[in-house]
Amino acid sequence: MVRAFRIARDVTGAVQRWADVEALDGQIDPVVQGELMTGVDWLVETASRWYLVQAAGQRLSEAVGQARDSFAELSAAIHQIGPETWREDHEQNARRLIAVGVPETVARRHAFQPELVHAPDIIAVAHASTWSPLEVARGFFLLGERLDIDWLETQLETLPTTTRWQRWALQSTEDDLLALRRRLCERVLEEAQGGSIDEAVDRFLDSRGEAVKRVRRFMHALAVEGVTDGSQLTVALRQLRTLAG
């Protein structure tokens, strides 16, 4: 686990991210500063779980070297990649932080930082294909919006955990959601027939019209009912997996 943490820390540039937040001591509300620090911690923790499995047996320098530049490229451009409504949601969060004294660069980085949890999968898919990391990222975020995966992840974050088993169960569901989004994007790329990533996503969803309609009906019903426990997310995952087959 220590090795996976070191890979995640170095790939994500977390040392600089932590330093930038610590430099705000005495300049902003400690609660806001804690929010910024927790955001970096969560990114490293989630990436660590990914590298614990995916980089097993790989040399530390090799694992970091293969991903660090691509991660930096994603981080620098992520605010331009997603759909318009997706970008606006994140920009609102950035404006909220700027209004309470957070420097714009730190505020905007924090606002889009949660999306970098997908970076290890995006980079792995891009390196295994002819698509660039930015194109693959666009596919990830389009699928997240069009299939309500983003919404599911938000619901997951709101569920309470009172025991370590509940916390582990939700982490497992989170990892399953991340892996499923990757598999869906891989299927999009496998079935692409040239053109842009937007066209490839449209073609993939259109070819599964009835299945996509069933997923959307399920998500709508789930939103009306409300998500109150992890079992509902397990069923949602099963619904989404029908699209990746």
Secondary structure, DSSP 8 states (H G I E B T S, - for coil): -HHHHHHHHHHHTHHHHHHHHHTTTTTS-HHHHHHHHHHHHHHHHHHHHHHHHHTTT--HHHHHHHHHHHHHHHHHHGGGTS-HHHHHHHHHHHHHHHHTT--HHHHHHHHHGGGGGGHHHHHHHHHTSSS-HHHHHHHHHHHHHHTTHHHHHHHHHHS---SHHHHHHHHHHHHHHHHHHHHHHHHHHHH--SS-HHHHHHHHHHTTHHHHHHHHHHHHHHHHH---SHHHHHHHHHHHHHHH-
